[in-house]
């Protein structure tokens, strides 16, 4: 078994306004913003995690689900109750995108990066095989 080469330091996201997008994710995840409006690099910390946002004024965001501009990367955010979480995330400035499964729904942050709200969906009841 190979040894650990490194540890995750930050998940870095480009944004046309680093502070505004950092604030969106801090509000979504209950974390703290470190930086000020206009900063080229802003971090969000809490719950043992660190996200970083860097200024990218010419950002061409993904266009879910268009393969010409794929998602590239996304965050999965665990929630206890989707019926409470969805209106809250929409109020923060997210928008719903096509795509969902038994335990996730897809959204875009205010800049257009896709992310998912995921929850522990109950397992479907077992089906009886017909003879």
Phi, psi and omega in degrees: 000132181286150177284169178285128179275322182197180177232149179300127177260309181209151165257116189256132182236129174284148180203147176292335175224096186302318183293318181297316180289323176299319179296320177304309182290326176297317178294320180296319188257359181068043182243181183248139177270136175238103182146174184232159175305137181093344177294144178280342182220122181229139178244158177231128182228159176145159177058025180080011182237160176220127172246147177233148181230127180242145183295127177218081187300336182257026182305131171253095186292159175298159179233080183300136354262028183294117181293344178290332176227075186291167184295332179070311178195158176205164176257141169256125182246115180284134178230153180279323185218109182298328182290338174268320185291319185299308180298328180293317181289326176294323178294333178284346180120002176285165173224148181285139177244163174298145176118129177192160176220193181295338183221022177206157171224150184255139181223167170243140174287177184300341180264343179115358177290129177290148170209161181242143165264126180236149180214164178278094180283144177295146177291143177294153178296149180295147178258144178270133178286136178276137179293000000 
